[in-house]
Amino acid sequence: MKDIVRLAVILMLICAVAAAALAGTHGFTTKVIAERQAEERRALLGEFIPDADTFEDPVEEDGYTLYVGKKAGQFAGIAAVFTEPGFKGGIQMMLGVNAQGEITALKIMSQSETPGLGARVAEPAFTSQYAGKKQTDPIEIGTDIAAVSGATVSSRAVTSGVRKAVDKIGAKYLGITAPVEEPIVLAEIADGTYRGTGKGLMGDIVVDVTVKDHVITEITVVSDQETREIAGPAKKNVPARIIEQQTPDVDVESGATFASKGIIDAVKNALRELKQ
């Protein structure tokens, strides 16, 4: 019996010592890992905000993770991590903007686009085109950004994400707001039918808009390159909402954001041409 008690006490002491050693090792390794991760983060952020000597803790806002960099306590730039829907899934990006409002770098952090096609948006040959661009620049596929050959949809998705991120950063940190869109007043619209074009996910969307007695009476999608299964509801419901509400500023169709916005922009462009 005494032997059993003695063995139990020894076993308990061994377990206690082992537990203490493991706890100490865990605490040490956790600290080392945290320090290493912090160093890696600082190094990565330094690529996007090269002028910064310190970085604030990240801020989560509207789907963006924002890192503010400072130099001698003054704002030096900001890096933003965000995700934009692509052709086959979300494209996660990291974008840097300096204190002068210029894009310093763009990097695709993760994506699931088609290998050999859409996945090529992660290559420097494509992402390097954005460096040096400002919020006041077009930043559009076909204007000053060349799409990856055979991957227009993925290229547009990246460009759309960059455009929105630059506008957000400009408004929040640089005091640069996007141009205010001139409102469309139907009372100023002459009777007639006119054609307008907007950008969808796959390409141009062309619509005909008919106005009679300052009322939008008909909207017809003349041509588009959208996927029928995805864009079909948008082509039906968005024009119906515009006619019902008598304004192009309507909600987009769930699951067909790009097609919806393309139709809305096409209608706006047509109405601007019809203005007396």
C-alpha positions as CSV (number, residue, x, y, z in Angstrom):
1,M,0.0,0.0,0.0
2,K,2.8,2.4,0.9
3,D,4.5,1.6,-2.4
4,I,1.3,2.5,-4.3
5,V,1.0,5.8,-2.4
6,R,4.7,6.6,-3.0
7,L,4.4,5.9,-6.8
8,A,1.2,8.0,-7.0
9,V,3.0,11.0,-5.3
10,I,6.0,10.6,-7.7
11,L,3.7,10.4,-10.7
12,M,1.8,13.5,-9.5
13,L,5.1,15.4,-9.1
14,I,6.3,14.3,-12.6
15,C,3.0,15.5,-14.1
16,A,3.2,18.8,-12.3
17,V,6.8,19.5,-13.5
18,A,5.9,18.5,-17.0
19,A,2.8,20.7,-17.0
20,A,4.9,23.7,-15.8
21,A,7.5,23.0,-18.4
22,L,4.9,22.8,-21.2
23,A,3.3,26.0,-20.0
24,G,6.6,27.8,-19.9
25,T,7.5,26.5,-23.4
26,H,4.1,27.5,-24.8
27,G,4.3,31.0,-23.4
28,F,7.8,31.4,-24.8
29,T,6.9,30.0,-28.3
30,T,3.7,32.0,-28.4
31,K,5.6,35.2,-27.7
32,V,8.2,34.3,-30.4
33,I,5.5,33.5,-32.9
34,A,3.6,36.7,-32.2
35,E,6.9,38.7,-32.6
36,R,7.7,37.0,-35.8
37,Q,4.2,37.6,-37.2
38,A,4.5,41.3,-36.2
39,E,7.8,41.5,-38.0
40,E,6.4,39.9,-41.1
41,R,3.4,42.2,-41.1
42,R,5.7,45.3,-40.7
43,A,7.8,44.1,-43.6
44,L,4.8,43.5,-45.8
45,L,3.2,46.9,-44.9
46,G,6.6,48.5,-45.6
47,E,6.2,47.4,-49.3
48,F,2.9,49.3,-49.5
49,I,3.8,52.3,-47.4
50,P,7.6,52.7,-47.8
51,D,7.7,56.1,-46.2
52,A,6.2,54.9,-42.9
53,D,8.3,54.1,-39.8
54,T,5.4,53.0,-37.6
55,F,2.0,51.4,-38.2
56,E,-1.2,51.7,-36.2
57,D,-3.2,48.6,-35.2
58,P,-5.6,47.6,-38.1
59,V,-9.1,49.0,-38.2
60,E,-12.0,46.9,-39.6
61,E,-14.5,49.0,-41.5
62,D,-17.2,48.0,-44.1
63,G,-15.3,44.9,-45.3
64,Y,-11.9,46.7,-45.4
65,T,-8.9,46.0,-43.1
66,L,-7.1,49.4,-42.9
67,Y,-3.5,49.9,-41.8
68,V,-2.4,53.5,-41.2
69,G,1.3,54.2,-41.6
70,K,3.0,57.2,-40.0
71,K,6.4,58.8,-40.3
72,A,7.6,60.9,-37.4
73,G,4.0,60.9,-36.2
74,Q,2.6,62.2,-39.4
75,F,0.3,60.4,-41.8
76,A,2.4,58.6,-44.4
77,G,-0.1,56.4,-46.2
78,I,-2.5,53.6,-45.8
79,A,-2.7,49.9,-46.8
80,A,-6.1,48.3,-47.3
81,V,-7.0,44.6,-47.5
82,F,-10.4,43.8,-49.1
83,T,-12.2,41.3,-51.3
84,E,-14.0,41.8,-54.6
85,P,-16.2,39.2,-56.3
86,G,-14.4,37.7,-59.3
87,F,-15.4,35.2,-62.0
88,K,-15.1,32.1,-59.8
89,G,-15.0,33.5,-56.3
90,G,-13.6,36.3,-54.1
91,I,-10.4,38.0,-55.0
92,Q,-8.6,39.3,-51.9
93,M,-6.3,42.2,-52.6
94,M,-3.9,44.5,-50.7
95,L,-3.6,48.1,-51.9
96,G,-1.3,50.8,-50.8
97,V,-1.9,54.6,-51.1
98,N,0.6,57.2,-50.0
99,A,-0.1,60.6,-48.4
100,Q,-0.2,62.2,-51.9
101,G,-3.1,59.9,-52.9
102,E,-1.0,57.8,-55.3
103,I,-1.3,54.0,-55.4
104,T,2.1,52.6,-54.3
105,A,1.4,48.9,-54.9
106,L,-1.3,46.3,-55.5
107,K,-1.0,42.6,-54.6
108,I,-3.4,39.8,-55.0
109,M,-3.4,38.0,-51.7
110,S,-5.6,35.1,-52.7
111,Q,-7.9,34.1,-55.6
112,S,-9.7,31.2,-57.1
113,E,-9.9,32.4,-60.8
114,T,-9.3,30.0,-63.7
115,P,-5.7,28.8,-63.8
116,G,-3.8,30.2,-66.8
117,L,-6.5,32.8,-67.4
118,G,-8.1,34.8,-64.6
119,A,-5.5,33.7,-62.2
120,R,-3.0,35.8,-64.1
121,V,-4.4,38.9,-62.5
122,A,-2.1,38.1,-59.6
123,E,1.0,38.5,-61.9
124,P,3.1,41.7,-61.5
125,A,2.6,42.3,-65.3
126,F,-1.0,43.1,-64.5
127,T,-0.9,44.5,-61.0
128,S,2.0,46.8,-61.6
129,Q,-0.2,48.9,-64.0
130,Y,-2.0,50.4,-61.0
131,A,1.1,51.9,-59.3
132,G,1.2,55.6,-59.6
133,K,-2.5,56.0,-60.4
134,K,-4.5,58.6,-58.4
135,Q,-8.1,58.8,-57.4
136,T,-8.7,61.4,-60.1
137,D,-7.4,59.0,-62.8
138,P,-9.9,56.9,-64.8
139,I,-8.6,53.5,-63.4
140,E,-10.7,51.6,-66.0
141,I,-10.1,48.6,-68.1
142,G,-9.5,49.7,-71.7
143,T,-8.8,53.3,-70.6
144,D,-5.5,53.1,-68.8
145,I,-5.5,49.5,-67.5
146,A,-5.0,46.7,-70.0
147,A,-7.0,43.5,-69.2
148,V,-5.3,40.1,-69.0
149,S,-5.9,38.5,-72.4
150,G,-8.9,36.1,-72.1
151,A,-9.7,37.2,-68.6
152,T,-11.7,40.4,-68.9
153,V,-14.1,39.5,-66.1
154,S,-11.3,38.9,-63.6
155,S,-9.5,42.0,-64.7
156,R,-12.6,44.1,-64.3
157,A,-13.2,42.7,-60.8
158,V,-9.7,43.7,-59.7
159,T,-10.1,47.2,-61.2
160,S,-13.6,47.6,-59.6
161,G,-12.2,46.7,-56.2
162,V,-9.2,49.1,-56.6
163,R,-11.6,51.9,-57.7
164,K,-13.8,51.5,-54.7
165,A,-10.9,51.2,-52.3
166,V,-9.1,54.3,-53.7
167,D,-12.4,56.3,-53.4
168,K,-12.9,55.2,-49.8
169,I,-9.3,55.9,-48.8
170,G,-9.4,59.3,-50.5
171,A,-12.6,60.3,-48.8
172,K,-11.7,59.0,-45.3
173,Y,-8.0,59.9,-45.0
174,L,-7.1,62.4,-47.7
175,G,-10.2,64.6,-47.9
176,I,-10.6,63.8,-51.6
177,T,-14.2,63.0,-52.5
178,A,-15.3,61.4,-55.7
179,P,-17.1,63.7,-58.1
180,V,-20.7,64.3,-57.2
181,E,-22.9,62.8,-59.8
182,E,-25.3,65.3,-61.3
183,P,-28.9,64.3,-60.5
184,I,-31.2,63.4,-63.3
185,V,-34.4,65.4,-63.3
186,L,-37.1,63.9,-65.5
187,A,-38.8,67.3,-65.9
188,E,-35.7,68.3,-67.9
189,I,-35.9,65.3,-70.2
190,A,-37.3,65.7,-73.6
191,D,-39.6,63.1,-75.1
192,G,-37.9,60.5,-77.2
193,T,-36.0,57.2,-77.2
194,Y,-32.3,57.2,-76.8
195,R,-29.5,54.6,-76.4
196,G,-27.1,54.3,-73.5
197,T,-24.2,52.0,-72.6
198,G,-23.0,50.7,-69.3
199,K,-20.3,48.3,-68.2
200,G,-21.5,44.8,-67.0
201,L,-19.4,42.0,-65.7
202,M,-18.7,40.5,-69.1
203,G,-18.8,43.6,-71.2
204,D,-21.0,46.5,-72.4
205,I,-24.7,46.5,-71.7
206,V,-26.7,48.6,-74.2
207,V,-30.3,49.8,-73.4
208,D,-32.9,51.9,-75.1
209,V,-34.9,54.3,-72.8
210,T,-38.2,55.8,-73.9
211,V,-39.5,59.0,-72.2
212,K,-42.9,60.5,-72.8
213,D,-44.3,63.5,-71.0
214,H,-41.3,63.4,-68.7
215,V,-42.1,59.9,-67.6
216,I,-39.9,56.8,-68.3
217,T,-42.3,54.5,-70.1
218,E,-40.0,51.7,-71.4
219,I,-36.5,50.3,-71.0
220,T,-35.2,47.6,-73.3
221,V,-31.9,45.8,-73.0
222,V,-30.8,45.8,-76.6
223,S,-27.6,43.8,-76.1
224,D,-25.3,42.4,-73.5
225,Q,-22.6,39.7,-73.0
226,E,-23.7,38.7,-69.5
227,T,-24.3,35.1,-68.3
228,R,-28.0,34.4,-68.9
229,E,-28.6,32.5,-65.7
230,I,-27.0,35.2,-63.5
231,A,-28.0,38.4,-65.4
232,G,-31.5,37.3,-66.4
233,P,-33.3,38.5,-63.2
234,A,-31.4,41.8,-63.4
235,K,-32.4,42.4,-67.0
236,K,-36.0,41.9,-66.0
237,N,-36.3,43.4,-62.6
238,V,-33.9,46.4,-62.7
239,P,-35.7,48.1,-65.6
240,A,-39.0,47.4,-64.0
241,R,-37.9,49.1,-60.7
242,I,-36.6,52.1,-62.6
243,I,-40.0,52.5,-64.4
244,E,-41.9,51.9,-61.2
245,Q,-39.8,54.4,-59.1
246,Q,-39.1,56.8,-62.0
247,T,-35.4,57.0,-61.1
248,P,-32.4,55.0,-62.1
249,D,-31.2,55.0,-58.5
250,V,-32.7,51.7,-57.6
251,D,-31.5,48.6,-55.7
252,V,-29.4,46.1,-57.6
253,E,-30.5,42.5,-58.1
254,S,-29.1,40.1,-55.5
255,G,-26.4,37.9,-57.1
256,A,-26.1,40.1,-60.2
257,T,-24.5,43.2,-58.9
258,F,-22.3,44.0,-62.0
259,A,-25.2,43.4,-64.5
260,S,-27.5,45.5,-62.4
261,K,-25.0,48.4,-62.2
262,G,-24.3,48.1,-65.9
263,I,-28.1,48.5,-66.7
264,I,-28.4,51.4,-64.2
265,D,-25.4,53.2,-65.7
266,A,-26.7,52.6,-69.2
267,V,-30.0,54.2,-68.3
268,K,-28.4,57.2,-66.7
269,N,-26.2,57.7,-69.8
270,A,-29.2,57.5,-72.0
271,L,-31.2,60.0,-69.9
272,R,-28.3,62.5,-69.8
273,E,-28.3,62.5,-73.6
274,L,-32.1,63.1,-73.6
275,K,-31.8,66.1,-71.4
276,Q,-33.1,69.3,-73.0
